[in-house]
Structure formats: C-alpha cells, structure tokens
Amino acid sequence: MTLSTLLKDVPILENTADLNTEITGVSFDSRNVQAGYLFVAIIGYAADGHRFIPMAMERGAACVLCERKPEVDIPYIRVPDTRIALAVLGANWFGHPAEKMTILGVTGTNGKTSVTYLLKSVLEQTLGAKVGLIGTIQNMIGDQVIPTERTTPESFELQGLFAQMAQAGCTHVVMEVSSHALFLHRVDCIPFAVAAFTNLTEDHLDFHKTMEAYRQAKALLFRRAGFSVFNIDDEMVAKTVNEAACWSLTLSAKGGKADLTADDIVLGADHVSFTGSYKGRSWPVRVGIPGGFTVYNALTVLGMAIGLGIRPEAAAEALAGAAGVKGRLEVVPTPGKDYTVLIDYAHTPDALENVLRSVRGFCKGRLIAVFGCGGDRDPIKRPIMGKIGVKLSDLAIITSDNPRTEAPDKIIADILKGVQELSKPYLVVENRREAIARAMREARTDDVIVLCGKGHETYQILGTEKTHLDEREEVAKNL
C-alpha cells in the first residue's frame, strides 16, 4: 500500500517522506518493525515511542509517523496525535472491515462480559448470525477462540481482528468497550450500530482521577453510536442519556420511568425471572444465571436486540437457552460435599456488593467470602471493598488478588482500614491458595463460598510475572 493511501484522512502537520513509497507493514512497537514498515511513535504512560525511532530505523523502517521531529535522519510525517492517527491507519490498512459488519458495543464498570456473551447467543439464535466477540475473557470468531491480553485491543490490532472476522463470514460483532479504549482512541473509526451503558461505579480512578472524568470517558461511546441503551437506575448512567447523539432506549428494574422495564422479579438459586415490558407489550423472561445483576444484564441485551429490530419476545426466548459465563457466579463442582463454591470476577466495590447480595438471596447457610484487591491499581477502593466484603458475609477471608509489584501485606493493610469499626468476623490469609483451602475447611452444611476477584483468570500476577493459579484446580485439590 502506498503511503498516500495509508494516510488518507490523517491530518498532517509536516511531511518529509515520499508519499509514493510502498509501505509493507505498520507497527507501533519498534521490536516488531520489519523492512519497509511505517513506525508509529506513540507517547505512552510508561514509555515514549519517540525514544525507539533509532531502533525502528535499524530494523528497516521506511519512515516514521510522529508528534515531534525525529532527532535522527529518517523520512517522517508529523501529526497532532499519533494515537488518533493509528486508528485511521488501521482502518485504511485493513480496508475498513468494521463497515462490513454490524458492530455492537457495551461499556460500564460491571456486566460488560456477561452482556456480550448473552447478546452473542441471542443474535445466533434469532438471526442465525455468525458473531464475533471481543472482550475480557477471550476473543471469538463464531466458535473459534482467540486469546486476548486486554479488554479492548489497540486500534490497529482491533482493525486486524475485524478483518479476520469479516473474512470468516461474521455479520455481527459484540464487543466490550473499556473507558481506557475510548479515552485513548482505540475504538476510533468504528461505526457502532448499537451501544449500551450498564453502570458506573468506583474503578480505574488511578487513571481517570475522578468519577466524572471516568463517566465522560464512557460517554464518548454514545457520541458515535446509532442507537443507545441506558440503565437509568444508575445515577451516573442516567446523567449520560442527554449527551447521546442518537436515539436512546432507557431501562429500569426499579419501577423507573423507562422505555423497557422488569417487573415481578424472582431471584432463584439457579436463575432469575421477570416480566419484561416495552411499548405496552409484556412477556416472560427467564435466564439460567443467578443474581440480581442478571436482571440488568438481560434487560440490556433485550434493549440492544430491540435496537437491531429484533422482537423482544424472540430475544427473551433466546435468553432462556443462553449459558452462563465462565467466572461469573460459576458453580465449581464439589462432589461429596454439602456446601457450594462459586467463582466470580467481582473486583470492584459495586461488583462485590452485587455478588454477595445476590448469593445472600439463595444461601441457606453461611456466606463465606474470599477476596482481595489488585496491586498497582486504584487504592481508593480497597477499604471500601474491605467494608463491603466483611459486612455482607458471615465470614470474610481477606487475601491477595493480583498484587503485581506492590507488597501483598500493604494492599491487605489498605483493605483492613475499611473494617476497623465492624464487629463481624474475618480472617487474613495472604496466600490465595491457602485462603481457598481455609475457606473449605471452615465450610459447613449449606454454606456458600464465593471466591471473588479472579473469575475467568487462571493465573496470579506476582511482580511482573504471571504464575499459574486456577481456582477450580485449587478447589479440587482441597476436596
């Protein structure tokens, strides 16, 4: 592809390169540059890509896209923002694959993964569609699984993934859209047909600093979508409705004045059911995933289906046959035991409160919560989670999550600041494997153990290394 074709719609401040140059590839990582590549120098939070221009030259880069004039002699194109430019380059390089499919985006602090999996199932059952999925657990092309490193890939990688999906015959793509991805322009140049906002609670304040800045990052999605779905039972989401640049559908499970509502809610040990209503029509909904938040996830899926023109009754029927999501209130087999073990990804205050309140609704014995907080992440939420975890359980076991480069005992000390005024029992077991074993030794008839924070993950990040840790295996070892 010629440089001029690759740069279509990219605003250029200065150019010393021959626009007829044939470009053989594009990379924003100097280690991956090959002869004839365009190297994109991204100013990151950990490193500045401009520092690696000499390395890119050594590896054969034909020219550089940058924000500052290079200190070495190499053809360059200077632009106002290389992150924005990278998204445009990706769309141009791969032939705008997102425009060939129907793209549906889900943002929010919690619920994104569950909504995308449920929506994928609904689209497959109601439309017979081949659906791509992009998210936290994994990426999928139909039934084919592709491992993932982050919730939303970098823009160029994302366009490459879209190209694979379009080539494989996908007609629809459902994707989680993180606040980081929106703020850092990873999802620029994507025509979202339908977008949904599940909720907004304490998370990522190490990056966004304030809840309002966090909300504004999420709100960017609804300035580029064709149809938007909002959970107005969440105050921060409701605040965003008027900022949408498209037709919106609102939902409520608390009797709010919304377009789509849930009434007659029943929370069972293995399901939720309710009556859904929209424009004077009502129909029964049943989803085989326990927990009050499943009601909101189901409403969000129904709202997005309506945005695509799918009859809500048909979508509800498809939801009844949808399977649960790994690591989201996942039941772990405990043959021979008279207690239950659940695994959930709850790693924010709101998610922890939701899962514990949901389990309390069907737990006949004691509720034992095992939880911690991640290192190198928002420390503000640690005492909040400590208070929630101890207050809402009968026995809390405070342990490590992914400590990363922080000392586990320091993280736990932060968590304990939130439990000082509580009289309820808790234990501190720093080693997560030992914490799981202790919970199982403590369990009695009809108790429910909830292992919170790891969910689908099969590793623990200690320092900068991933160490194998699958909680399902740990439960099996301790039976």
Secondary structure, DSSP 8 states (H G I E B T S, - for coil): -BHHHHTTT---SEE-S-TT-B--EEESSGGG--TTEEEE--B-SS-BGGGGHHHHHHTT-SEEEESS--SSS--EEE-S-HHHHHHHHHHHHTT-GGGGSEEEEEESSSSHHHHHHHHHHHHHHHH---EEEESSS-EEETTEEE--SSSS--HHHHHHHHHHHHHTT--EEEEE--HHHHHTTTTTT--EEEEEE----S--HHHH-SHHHHHHHHHGGGGSBSEEEEETTSHHHHTTGGG-SSEEEEEESSS-S-SEEEEEEEE-SS-EEEEEEETTEEEEEEESS-SHHHHHHHHHHHHHHHHTT--HHHHHHHHHT----TTSSEEE--TT-SSEEEEE---SHHHHHHHHHHHHTT-SS-EEEEE---TTS-TTHHHHHHHHHHHTSSEEEE--S--BTS-HHHHHHHHHTTTTT--S-EEE--SHHHHHHHHHHH--TT-EEEEES-TT--EEEETTEEEE--HHHHHHHT-
